[in-house]
Amino acid sequence: MADIALGDYDKAKEELKTAAALDSANVLAYNIAAGAFSAKRRDDDALDVWRQLAKANPDDPHAPRNIAEILIRQKKYAEAIPVLEMVANSNSEDPELRVELGQAYLHTGNPDKAAAVFDEALGSNPNASTLNSVAYELADKNVRLDDALQYAQKAVEKVEDEASDIKLDDLLPNDPKTMLSLAADWDTLGWVHFRMGHFDLAEDYLNAAWNLSQDPVIADHLGQVYEKEGKKHEAAVAYAHALSAISGALEETRARWIVVRASGKAQPGERPDTTALQDLRTFHLGKLLDGRGQAEFFVLFGPDSASPAAQFIKGSDKLIDAARTSEKQIFMSFSRRAAPLTSSAGAFSIASPRLSASSSSSRPNLYTPSTDLRRFSFLLFLATSHSPLATASMR
């Protein structure tokens, strides 16, 4: 679909109609067109394509699911419900479909129906993803918060267990994704605490989640916590961070940022700045060697060793020993702040949470994360450049 890439959307749709007329069962053409429209964030055009495919090929399993996903994304929950009901009934083994259906029920004022499909989704042995999804939806609508807290805690515990099993000498493709899952689950648990009025715990979890992933939605959540705590400057900075992200900022974030900044004189850090996000992901390690070079490493901070371990991926051999020499420097820098590390698609982030080692005596049953790194392993993708002061750069 070169016409989509060039911005000629009308011509692209005409070409699709021509292809469909020649072969209405040409699923590949529909998939390519819908995918191209979605990549350009033209959801209405993508929705139209998926609906054409559903009409031309009613047995195609992908069209109704993609239709429902777009409708949910557009917050057209009432339209999404009949599609989701049909898809969920034909895919009884997929719990995420029931989570989406429950979400639609919640947003259309049907909490009892939502509860029923959420229970179906959770089943007898739910995975961390389903637990987290249900907890987030309940918290987002501010209902059944006790259940949401229980589900979110279980999700975090499951992902922590997965993280503790990461081994650098037996690294699996999904291991870096575990760090992102942990960030998402911390966000959900923080969001539940926010809804329950536990703002100190919410701040802890959301700070950790933000620094792990730099997800703009998490930054928005953190900004709302700061507002509730009366920390207007911190709220403005959090919203600015959300707006600085490449994509994914909530529509409401800019409005919140404007309101919180209108109440006083602008201070440093309160304006969106992509460079500021880069600075948060960069560590200056000092001079490691003479000359210049670049290299990439995996660094693992785990419960089984007193110091981190590094695995060279590619780059300058000159930096292998230098990076390993700096392992303890990195470790000491982060462990003082109980800082977990993560990687994602060639980028890594660090968390600097203010996490309590134990629960508050006034809330003895509330789960809080460990701060001594004894429970988890944290995986870091380290891109090191030397020019001439070495920088651990997270890009």
C-alpha angles and dihedrals in degrees: 000000000000091000090064091051088051092049097249095130098161092054090048091054091049091052090051091052090051092050091047091051090054094046118003090187093060095121093170093063092053092046093050093047095046091046092050092050091048091051088056090049092244096140095166091057092045090049090052091052094049090049090051089053092048089053095044095042111022092178094061107116097202102056099068093044092052091045090054093047092053093047090050090049089051089048091240091140098160091055091047096053100075091045092048092046090055094046094044092051091053093045104047092161095059110088095182091066089058090048089055091047090050089050090054091048091051092051092050096051099261104122094157092056089045091053091051096052092042089056089050090050093051095048119166099312111022121188123235094259094056093044090051094046094051092045091051094050092049092048093045090056091039095235134127090007095170089058091044090054092051093049093046092050091051091049092052092048092052094050091045088055090051090050092051089059096058112120122189093212090052102035115173126208092247096048095092089049089058088069090054090048089053090053091050092048092048088052091053093047090048091049091052090051089049091054090048092052095249093133097165092056091042090055092050096051096040092048089053092046093048094051091048096053112006087222111171094220090056090049089052090051090049091050090054090052091051090050091054089050091051093246098137097167093050089047092052091049092049092050090047089053090052091051090048093060117107094244144339102063113151117250089235094055096078091050091051091047092052093049096048093047093048090067096069149359115306114259132197114287096024096107125077109264125167090196089061090058090051090051090054088057097048130087125188109217099182128241110333101170144342118276132020135295148141131220141164127223142173111229120193125200107192145165093245098067137043092226135034125264126223131207119197114230106175143318136068116005088210090072097052096086092034092055092047089050089055094050094095091045090055092043094051091047093055102033090061086064096034087246120183119198133215143181135213130175095332095323134095136193135192131224123222102184127170093223124176116233091216140015123275111262089234089058103032096164097055116109118232127180125255117258101197098070091234094122104044144048116220121203122209129192104207123196106189125192126183117204091159099296109056116238126193096217124195109201 
